[in-house]
Amino acid sequence: MELYKGKYWDVVYVDWCQEFPGQCIISSNKESLSDLTSEEWIELGLIEKELERVCKKLFDSTMFNFACLMNNAYRDNEKPHVHYHFIPRYKGEKNILNKKYIDRHFGFNMWKWANSKFKCQKDIFNKQEKMEIFNLMKNEWNYE
């Protein structure tokens, strides 16, 4: 779901999984980081700053992971494109949409436990709640 469409970057809300409330993908059509212009880097920084502001205000996020991982494109035989995973992280118990949310591995890389169904972070939100999180973020978004 598109949260924002910029001049160089699109912000896609991860509606298929909100293990970390506010999780998004910031995507470009460039194939390599070295292809990015100074203007594109500036817009990326402003978008990142706005995502942090939105998630701190709405969900009381503690800190943020920001990862550029392009291996899957090569593995899946797709055309690679530059994109960043924006992952809000939460220290302590949070109340989000009247649900108790705990970031089980706060302070650690989120992918460390991703392949274990017993240790991975669980997505506790149903489809309607994910839509509500998206709408909250869309309504709070203030970067043009």
N, C-alpha and C positions, 0 to 999 in steps of 0.2 A: 504494500500500500504506500503510495507516494505521500510523504510528509511535506516535502519541499522540492521544488525544481528550480535550480539556480542557473546561472549563465554557463558554468562548467561542470557542476556537480548536482546529482540528484540524491535526496535522502529518502531511503526506503525503510519504512517501519517494518520490523520483523514480526508480521502477524502470525506466522506459522509457529513461532516459539518465543515466548517472553520469559525465559529462564531468569533473565536479568531485566526487570521492568525498565522500559525505555530503550531497549536494544534496537539499534538501527544499522543499516549499511549505507555508507556514503560512497556513491559510485560515479566514475568518470568513464568517458569513452576512449581514453588513452590506453595504449597497450603496455606502457612501461613508465615507471616513476620518472625516468630521465626525460620522458617526453613532455612532462608538465612544465608550463610556463610560470613565471613569477606571479602573474595574475591568478592563475589556477591555485597555486600554493596559498596565496592570500585569501581567496574565497574559501578554501578548505579550512584554514585556521578560523575564519569568522563563523563558519557553519559549526565547527567543533565547539567553539565558545558558546554558541547559542544552544546547542544540544546539552552542554553541561549546565547552563543556566536553567533550562526547562526541567531537566531531571532533578536538579537540586531543589527547585521550587516545588515541583509536583510530588516527588517521591522521596525527598530527603536523601538523595544519593550521597555517598561519602567520597568516592573517587571514581576514576574512569580508566578503562583499558581501551586502547586505540590500536588496532592491529591491521596490517596489510599483509594478507596471506594469499598468494596467487597460485599456489601449487595445484589446486583442484582443477583449474582450467586445463592444465597440461595433462593431468591424470585422466580427466573426463573428455579429452580431445576437443575442447572448446576453444574459441578465440579468447585469449586472456584480455582482461581489462583491469585497470587500476581501481581498486575499491578498498575501503576501510571498514572494519567492523568496529562499531562504537558500542562499548559494553559498560554500562553503569554498574558500579559495585557498591555493596551496602554492608556497613559494619553494624552488627547488632540486629535485633529484631525490629522490623518495620511493619506498620499497618498500612497496606495498600489495597484499596477497594474493600475495606472491611475484612481483609484476610491477613493472617499472620504470615509474613514473608521473612525468610532467613536465607541469606546468601551463605550457603554451607561452607564454601571454601574461600571466604573473604581473605584477601592478602595473597592468594595463590593464582597462578595461571588457570583460567577457566577450562582450558583444553586438557589439563593434566588428568582429569577424571572423566572426560567426555565419552570415552569408549566403554566405560563400565556402567551397566545399568544399575548397579548397587551404589556406586559412589558419585554418579553424575548429579548435577543440579537439576531439580525437577521443575517443570513448568506447571504452576499451580492454577493458572488462569484459563477459564473456558473461553470459547469463541466470542461470546458477548462481552466478557470482561476485557479481552484483548482489544475489541473495538472501542470500548470505553477508554482504555489507556491511550489508544491512538487519538481519539477525539479530544481528550484532555491535552495531549501534546500539540495537536493541530491548532487548538484554540489558544494555547499559550505561546505558540511560535511567533516571534516578533523580529525576524531578520528578513529583510528584502534585498 
